[in-house]
Amino acid sequence: MADDEDRAGDENVGEQEEENLADLIFNAEITEKQEEEEDTEQKATIDEGASVLLHPEEIPKDSNREFAKNLYKSFQSCQRFMTFLSRFPIISNQNDDHSIVFEYNWNSVRGNLFFITFAILLTLTTACTINMLSTMFNVPRQPENLTVHWRVPEMDAKGNVYWGNGWQRFFPNSYSIKTIEKGQAEIRAEEMFFFRRNIASLLMILFLMYHIVIADWNLYTRRHFIASYLTFWTESVEIMKIDAAGEAGKFARRFLLYYIFFFLVFCTAVGINIAPVASGAPVSFAFLSVRCFYPQIHTVEDFYILLMRSIGGFFYLYVVLCSKVYVFFFLYITKLLVTSFTVWNERLEKVFTVEERAKQRKDKCASRTGYDHLFKDFVTLLDLESGADTLFTDVIESYYSMTILSIVFEVYYLVRPVSESQFEFKQARTLDMIPVGLYLFNSLLIFYLVSTGAAEVGEAAANGLEIIRRQGINGHRPDSEMHFMISLYMSYTGHFDTSLSGGGYFILDKSFFVAIAGTMISYIIIIFQFQPSLAINNPEQRRLVGADDADDLPKLKTLVFHVENTFRYLENREPGY
């Protein structure tokens, strides 16, 4: 009897196990089918272009994506500025689910304008570099003899130019057309006179052009990455539920207003020829573009000089504007990162409180304060920071390398006119301090903003580690909280830094800013020790342009009047020498 009961019990157990196993297999098949259906739906949704979210299920389908819309609105100032200068070939589209997608389209108007302007700037940069070397080494050489027809202003016995009254000071009409014979040595002396006279401003604009060309090439090679990165930003703020656009939008508008104001003031100073460099730099820039093809370019008739001054001034100002486009874009992204890390740090500090621990899961999901939410958001922020580092590597490297050299020459060019003992800075040449001082102030301000803005990203990212350190891991804590804190701590103390870097070569923090400032000061001290002259020192060349002999002052003034056409605004200053 006992054996029969045991057999019956074993049979019942076996049947029960088989039924349980069948149920498990059935449930597994159903679950697998459901997952396949969900994956198919998600893939279909993504293929339709409705969303590129990593986790689209975390956003309600009826959401209006307010965070993404605010981010897009705040980006308009930067985008319009870049588009106006043909430096932003990326277009944006809004889908039916209100998601915003950026993409690169080569056939678009923006893409064509970017390519055309990039080709022009690349050609102009190459030509200016070659022609600067051509001018320095006098290759090709100036012609043996040359007959020129110049507009010569009326002068008194002492060589003073008669400027007239009222509007005649701006448009003098007391001049005559004279035929002048020039030899090769005299033409070369005149060329070096203007080249040395404007060498600092030419180097400054050349450094800007190098930076723009490198940044343009960086944007072209990473054009698809930029579009994906901006799209990822619009989706990330929705996933993390962070309104990162507030401070970034305010900064973008303020920066744009400041730069427009600076540019208008700078254009006014250049347009009214407030100083010799205001007219000499644009026309020398035009000379530098074609010197190889026509060495005696500075001897052409007055109409062509005026035409070259206008064209050179346009490109000069366009380069000045374009030089800060990508810097503006970089500063905008840094403000987004700082705001996002700051909000995340506030959530991290709040998650360890008793009130937050008592909240239900639904409330934590709404406020993104669950441990899994915080860690996912932290990884997302690291991805955004890594993307910014990849995107702006070449921009930051070229900006710092070119800006250091430019600021050194700007400071030297600003301080040198203080000395009245130098021939090249007598009288009206001291007015060069006005446009150069404006330009130097702008360079130093933007250099400070770039350095401190990049450093703030690393500081905001590292504040989370300080919160973890203050909390510690002592005492009784839930396993989930312990795992969360240990995971964050390991992430913070990993093998990479949480700060922005220039392609891994340097870390953009405040110590780097101090090091760069110290380097610039050292270079400035060195250049003042050598004191390179900004005028020709060869006695024979100075005699040929009439620099030393008082009897030749009309000759020098005729030369300056022809090329620079700088007018006098103060009674006690002479024009252009």
C-alpha positions in Angstrom: 0.0 0.0 0.0 2.8 2.4 1.0 4.6 1.7 -2.3 1.5 2.4 -4.3 0.9 5.7 -2.5 4.5 6.7 -3.1 4.2 5.9 -6.8 1.0 7.9 -7.1 2.6 10.8 -5.3 5.6 10.7 -7.6 3.4 10.6 -10.6 1.4 13.7 -9.4 4.7 15.6 -8.7 5.9 14.7 -12.2 2.7 15.8 -13.8 2.8 19.1 -11.8 6.4 19.8 -12.9 5.5 19.1 -16.5 2.6 21.5 -16.3 4.8 24.2 -14.7 7.4 23.7 -17.3 4.8 24.0 -20.1 3.5 27.2 -18.5 7.0 28.7 -18.3 7.7 27.8 -22.0 4.3 29.3 -23.0 4.9 32.5 -21.0 8.4 32.8 -22.4 7.1 32.5 -25.9 4.4 35.1 -25.3 7.0 37.4 -23.7 9.3 36.9 -26.6 6.6 37.7 -29.1 5.6 40.8 -27.3 9.2 42.0 -27.2 9.6 41.3 -30.9 6.4 43.3 -31.6 7.6 46.2 -29.4 11.0 46.1 -31.2 9.3 46.1 -34.5 7.1 49.0 -33.6 10.1 51.0 -32.3 12.1 50.3 -35.4 9.2 51.3 -37.6 8.8 54.5 -35.6 12.5 55.3 -35.9 12.6 54.5 -39.6 9.7 56.9 -40.2 11.8 59.6 -38.7 9.5 60.2 -35.8 12.2 60.1 -33.2 15.8 59.2 -32.7 15.5 58.6 -28.9 17.6 55.9 -27.3 14.6 55.2 -25.0 11.5 56.7 -26.7 9.2 54.9 -24.3 10.3 57.3 -21.5 8.6 60.2 -23.2 4.8 60.3 -23.3 3.4 60.2 -26.8 1.2 63.2 -26.2 4.2 65.3 -25.0 4.7 68.7 -26.6 8.5 68.5 -25.9 8.7 71.9 -24.2 12.3 71.3 -23.2 13.3 70.6 -26.8 11.4 73.6 -28.1 13.0 75.9 -25.5 16.4 74.6 -26.5 15.7 75.2 -30.2 14.5 78.7 -29.5 17.6 79.5 -27.4 19.8 78.3 -30.3 18.3 80.7 -32.8 20.6 83.6 -31.9 23.7 81.5 -32.6 22.2 79.7 -35.6 21.1 82.9 -37.3 24.4 84.6 -36.7 26.2 81.6 -38.3 23.7 81.3 -41.1 24.0 85.1 -41.9 27.8 84.6 -42.4 27.3 81.3 -44.4 29.0 79.3 -41.7 26.2 76.9 -40.7 25.2 74.4 -43.5 22.9 72.4 -41.1 19.1 72.5 -41.5 16.5 71.6 -39.0 13.1 69.9 -39.4 10.2 69.3 -37.0 8.4 65.9 -37.2 4.7 65.1 -36.5 5.5 64.1 -32.9 7.2 67.6 -32.3 10.7 66.1 -32.3 13.4 68.3 -33.9 15.9 66.7 -36.2 19.0 68.5 -37.6 20.6 67.2 -40.8 23.2 68.2 -43.4 22.0 68.7 -46.9 24.7 69.5 -49.5 22.1 70.6 -52.1 20.6 73.2 -49.7 21.3 77.0 -50.1 23.2 76.9 -46.8 25.4 74.1 -47.9 26.2 75.8 -51.2 27.0 79.2 -49.6 29.2 77.5 -47.0 31.1 75.7 -49.7 31.6 78.9 -51.8 32.7 81.1 -48.9 35.0 78.4 -47.6 36.6 78.1 -51.0 37.0 81.9 -51.2 38.6 82.1 -47.7 40.9 79.1 -48.4 42.1 80.7 -51.6 42.5 84.1 -50.0 44.4 82.7 -47.1 46.7 80.8 -49.4 47.3 83.8 -51.6 48.0 86.1 -48.6 50.5 83.7 -47.1 52.4 83.3 -50.4 52.3 87.0 -51.1 53.6 87.9 -47.7 56.6 85.7 -48.3 56.8 87.2 -51.8 56.9 90.7 -50.3 59.5 89.8 -47.7 61.9 88.2 -50.3 61.0 90.5 -53.2 60.0 87.7 -55.5 59.1 88.6 -58.2 61.2 91.8 -58.3 59.8 95.3 -59.0 60.1 96.6 -62.6 63.2 98.6 -63.5 61.4 101.8 -64.4 57.8 102.9 -64.0 55.7 105.9 -65.0 52.8 106.6 -62.6 50.0 109.2 -62.6 49.2 110.2 -59.0 46.7 112.6 -57.5 49.0 115.0 -55.6 47.4 117.2 -52.8 48.1 120.9 -52.6 50.9 121.8 -50.1 52.4 124.9 -48.8 56.2 125.7 -48.6 56.6 123.6 -45.4 54.9 120.6 -46.9 51.6 121.0 -45.1 48.6 119.7 -46.9 45.7 122.1 -47.5 42.6 120.3 -46.3 40.0 123.0 -46.7 37.1 123.5 -44.4 33.9 121.5 -43.6 33.3 118.5 -45.8 36.5 119.2 -47.7 38.4 117.6 -44.8 36.7 114.4 -45.7 36.7 114.9 -49.5 39.6 117.3 -50.3 39.5 118.8 -53.8 42.7 120.7 -53.7 45.0 118.4 -55.7 46.5 118.0 -59.1 47.4 115.0 -61.3 51.1 114.6 -61.9 53.3 112.2 -63.9 56.0 110.7 -61.8 59.0 108.6 -62.9 60.1 105.9 -60.4 63.0 103.5 -60.4 63.2 99.9 -59.1 64.8 100.9 -55.8 62.2 103.6 -55.1 59.3 101.3 -55.9 60.7 98.6 -53.6 61.3 101.2 -50.8 57.6 102.4 -51.1 56.4 98.8 -51.0 58.4 98.0 -47.8 57.3 101.3 -46.3 53.6 100.3 -46.4 54.3 96.6 -45.6 56.3 97.3 -42.4 53.9 100.1 -41.5 50.9 97.6 -41.5 52.7 94.4 -40.7 51.0 94.0 -37.3 47.5 94.4 -38.6 48.3 92.0 -41.5 49.6 89.3 -39.2 46.5 89.8 -37.0 44.1 89.2 -39.9 46.2 86.3 -41.2 46.0 84.5 -37.9 42.2 85.0 -38.0 42.0 83.5 -41.5 44.1 80.5 -40.4 41.7 79.9 -37.5 38.6 80.2 -39.8 39.9 77.8 -42.4 40.8 75.2 -39.8 37.4 75.6 -38.1 35.6 75.4 -41.5 37.4 72.2 -42.4 36.5 70.8 -39.0 32.8 71.6 -39.6 32.9 70.1 -43.1 34.5 66.8 -42.0 32.2 66.6 -39.0 29.0 67.9 -40.7 27.0 64.8 -40.1 28.3 64.5 -36.5 27.2 68.0 -35.8 23.7 67.4 -37.0 23.4 64.2 -34.9 24.9 66.0 -31.9 22.4 68.8 -32.0 19.5 66.3 -32.5 20.8 64.3 -29.5 20.7 67.5 -27.4 17.0 68.1 -28.2 16.2 64.5 -27.3 18.4 64.4 -24.2 16.8 67.3 -22.5 13.4 65.6 -22.9 14.8 62.3 -21.5 16.4 64.1 -18.6 13.6 66.6 -18.2 16.1 69.5 -17.9 15.4 73.0 -19.1 19.0 73.8 -20.2 18.0 76.6 -22.5 17.4 79.4 -20.0 20.9 80.6 -19.1 22.3 79.6 -22.5 19.7 81.6 -24.4 20.3 84.7 -22.2 24.1 84.4 -22.7 23.7 83.9 -26.5 21.5 87.0 -26.9 23.9 89.1 -24.7 27.0 88.0 -26.5 25.4 88.6 -29.9 24.3 92.1 -28.9 27.7 92.9 -27.6 29.5 91.6 -30.7 27.2 93.6 -33.0 27.8 96.7 -30.9 31.6 96.2 -31.1 31.5 95.5 -34.8 29.5 98.7 -35.5 31.9 100.8 -33.5 34.9 99.1 -35.2 33.3 99.6 -38.6 32.7 103.3 -37.9 36.3 103.8 -36.9 37.5 102.1 -40.0 34.9 103.8 -42.3 35.8 107.3 -41.3 39.6 106.7 -41.5 40.0 107.6 -37.9 43.7 106.5 -38.0 46.2 105.5 -40.6 45.8 101.8 -39.8 42.1 102.1 -40.5 42.8 102.8 -44.2 46.3 101.3 -44.4 45.3 97.8 -43.2 42.5 97.2 -45.7 44.4 98.5 -48.7 47.6 96.6 -47.7 45.4 93.5 -47.3 44.2 94.0 -50.9 47.8 94.5 -52.0 48.8 91.2 -50.2 46.3 89.3 -52.2 47.7 90.0 -55.7 51.3 91.0 -55.1 52.8 87.9 -56.9 50.9 88.8 -60.1 51.5 92.5 -60.0 54.4 93.6 -57.8 54.0 97.3 -58.3 50.3 97.2 -57.2 50.7 100.2 -54.9 51.4 102.5 -57.8 48.1 102.1 -59.7 45.8 105.0 -60.2 43.7 106.5 -57.4 40.4 104.9 -58.6 41.9 101.4 -58.3 43.4 102.2 -54.9 39.9 103.2 -53.7 38.4 100.1 -55.2 41.0 97.9 -53.6 40.5 99.6 -50.3 36.7 99.0 -50.5 37.1 95.3 -51.4 39.9 94.8 -48.9 37.9 96.5 -46.1 34.9 94.3 -46.9 36.9 91.1 -46.6 38.8 92.4 -43.6 35.6 93.0 -41.7 34.0 89.8 -42.9 37.0 87.8 -41.6 36.8 89.7 -38.2 33.1 88.7 -38.0 33.6 85.1 -39.0 36.6 84.6 -36.6 34.2 84.5 -33.6 31.4 82.3 -35.1 32.6 79.0 -33.9 33.8 80.5 -30.6 30.2 81.7 -30.1 28.9 78.2 -30.9 31.4 76.7 -28.4 30.4 79.1 -25.7 26.7 78.3 -26.2 27.3 74.6 -25.8 29.4 75.1 -22.7 26.5 77.1 -21.1 24.1 74.2 -21.9 26.5 71.7 -20.3 27.0 73.8 -17.2 23.2 74.3 -16.7 22.5 70.5 -17.3 25.2 69.4 -14.8 24.0 72.0 -12.2 20.4 70.7 -12.4 21.7 67.1 -12.2 23.8 67.9 -9.1 20.8 69.4 -7.4 18.8 66.2 -8.0 21.7 64.1 -6.8 22.0 66.1 -3.5 18.2 65.8 -3.0 18.0 62.1 -3.6 19.8 61.2 -0.3 17.2 63.1 1.8 14.5 61.2 3.9 11.7 62.9 2.0 13.0 61.8 -1.4 13.5 58.2 -0.1 9.9 58.1 1.0 8.5 59.0 -2.5 6.9 56.4 -4.6 8.4 55.1 -7.8 5.9 57.1 -10.0 6.9 60.4 -8.4 10.6 59.6 -8.8 10.1 58.9 -12.5 8.3 62.2 -12.9 11.2 64.1 -11.3 14.0 61.9 -12.6 15.3 61.2 -9.1 15.4 57.5 -9.2 18.8 55.9 -8.9 18.6 54.4 -12.4 17.4 57.7 -13.8 20.2 59.7 -12.2 22.8 57.3 -13.4 21.4 57.2 -17.0 21.2 61.0 -17.0 24.8 61.2 -15.8 26.0 58.9 -18.6 24.0 61.0 -21.1 25.7 64.2 -19.8 29.1 62.5 -20.2 28.1 61.6 -23.8 27.1 65.2 -24.5 30.4 66.5 -23.0 32.4 64.0 -25.0 30.5 65.0 -28.1 31.4 68.7 -27.5 35.0 67.7 -27.0 35.0 65.8 -30.3 33.2 68.6 -32.1 35.3 71.5 -31.0 38.8 69.9 -30.8 40.2 71.6 -33.9 38.4 74.8 -33.2 39.8 75.2 -29.7 43.3 74.2 -30.7 43.4 76.6 -33.6 41.7 79.4 -31.6 44.3 79.3 -28.7 47.3 78.9 -30.9 46.3 81.8 -33.2 44.9 84.0 -30.4 48.1 83.8 -28.4 50.2 85.1 -31.3 47.6 87.7 -32.3 47.3 89.2 -28.8 51.0 89.5 -28.5 51.2 91.6 -31.7 48.1 93.5 -30.7 49.7 94.6 -27.4 52.9 95.5 -29.0 51.1 97.5 -31.7 49.1 99.3 -29.1 52.0 100.3 -26.8 54.5 101.3 -29.5 52.6 104.5 -30.6 53.1 105.9 -27.1 56.7 106.7 -28.0 56.9 110.0 -29.9 60.6 109.3 -30.6 59.8 106.7 -33.2 59.5 108.0 -36.7 56.7 105.6 -37.7 54.5 106.8 -34.8 54.9 110.5 -35.0 51.8 112.7 -35.1 48.8 110.9 -36.6 50.2 107.4 -36.2 49.4 107.7 -32.4 45.7 107.6 -33.4 46.3 103.9 -34.3 45.8 103.2 -30.7 42.0 103.8 -31.0 41.1 100.9 -33.5 43.9 98.7 -32.2 42.7 99.3 -28.6 39.1 98.4 -29.5 40.3 95.2 -31.2 42.6 94.2 -28.3 39.8 94.7 -25.8 37.5 92.4 -27.8 40.2 89.8 -28.2 41.0 89.7 -24.4 37.3 89.6 -23.4 36.4 86.7 -25.7 39.6 84.9 -24.7 38.5 85.2 -21.1 35.0 84.0 -21.8 36.2 81.0 -23.7 38.7 80.0 -21.0 36.4 80.5 -18.1 33.4 79.0 -19.9 35.2 75.8 -20.7 36.6 75.6 -17.1 33.0 76.0 -15.7 32.0 72.8 -17.4 34.6 70.7 -15.6 33.8 72.4 -12.3 30.1 71.7 -12.7 30.7 68.1 -13.6 33.1 67.6 -10.7 30.6 69.0 -8.1 28.7 65.7 -8.2 31.8 63.9 -6.9 31.9 66.4 -4.0 28.3 65.5 -3.1 29.2 61.8 -3.1 32.2 62.4 -0.9 30.2 64.3 1.6 27.6 61.6 1.8 30.1 58.8 2.4 29.2 55.1 2.5 29.2 54.6 6.3 26.1 53.5 8.2 23.1 51.4 7.1 22.0 52.1 3.6 19.8 50.2 1.1 21.7 48.0 -1.4 20.3 50.0 -4.3 21.7 53.3 -2.8 25.1 51.7 -2.1 25.3 50.3 -5.6 24.4 53.7 -7.0 27.0 55.6 -5.0 29.7 53.1 -5.7 28.9 53.2 -9.4 29.1 57.0 -9.5 32.3 57.1 -7.5 33.9 54.6 -9.9 32.7 56.6 -12.8 34.1 59.9 -11.4 37.4 58.4 -10.5 37.9 56.5 -13.7 40.7 56.9 -16.2 39.3 60.0 -17.9 38.7 63.5 -16.8 35.2 65.0 -16.7 36.5 68.3 -18.1 36.6 69.5 -21.7 40.0 69.0 -23.4 41.7 70.0 -26.6 41.7 66.6 -28.2 43.3 65.1 -25.1 46.4 67.4 -25.3 45.3 69.7 -22.4 42.5 70.1 -19.9 40.4 73.2 -20.2 40.4 74.4 -16.6 41.4 77.5 -14.7 45.0 76.3 -14.3 45.2 76.1 -18.1 43.9 79.7 -18.4 46.6 80.9 -15.9 49.2 79.0 -17.9 48.1 80.5 -21.2 48.0 84.0 -19.7 51.5 83.5 -18.3 52.7 82.3 -21.7 51.3 85.4 -23.5 52.9 87.7 -20.9 56.3 86.0 -21.5 56.0 86.4 -25.3 55.1 90.1 -24.8 58.1 90.7 -22.7 60.3 89.0 -25.2 59.0 91.0 -28.2 59.4 94.2 -26.3 63.0 93.3 -25.5 63.8 92.8 -29.2 61.5 95.8 -30.2 61.1 94.9 -33.9 60.7 98.0 -36.0 57.4 98.7 -37.7 59.1 101.0 -40.2 61.9 100.7 -42.7 65.4 101.3 -41.2 67.5 101.2 -44.2 68.9 104.7 -44.7 68.8 104.5 -48.5 65.2 103.3 -48.5 64.2 106.0 -46.0 65.7 108.6 -48.3 63.9 107.2 -51.3 60.5 107.7 -49.6 61.4 111.0 -48.1 61.4 109.9 -44.5 64.3 111.9 -43.0 65.0 115.0 -45.0 62.5 117.8 -44.4 62.7 118.9 -48.0 61.2 115.5 -49.0 58.2 115.7 -46.7 55.9 116.6 -49.7 57.1 113.5 -51.4 56.3 111.3 -48.3 52.9 113.0 -47.9 52.1 112.4 -51.5 52.9 108.7 -51.1 50.8 108.4 -48.0 48.0 110.4 -49.5 47.9 108.2 -52.5 47.8 104.8 -50.8 46.2 105.5 -47.4 44.3 108.7 -47.9 44.2 109.4 -44.1 42.6 112.7 -43.2 43.2 115.0 -40.3 40.6 115.5 -37.6 42.7 117.3 -35.0 44.4 120.6 -35.7 47.8 119.6 -34.2 48.2 116.3 -36.1 49.6 115.7 -39.5 48.1 113.1 -41.8 49.3 109.6 -42.0 53.0 109.6 -41.0 
